[in-house]
């Protein structure tokens, strides 16, 4: 782990931070399939 970020205890926990991670392609494909499954039947604007 090159860049480790520690979050303080008094920060806005609903705030957003951008992170970058590397994953093997098979795991990305598995996530895509799970997201598609979860979105099945949802209106287009909610996907």
Number of C-alpha atoms within 10 A of each C-alpha: 3 4 5 6 7 6 9 8 7 6 8 9 9 6 6 7 5 4 6 5 4 6 8 7 9 9 10 12 11 11 12 12 12 12 12 13 10 11 13 11 9 10 8 8 5 6 11
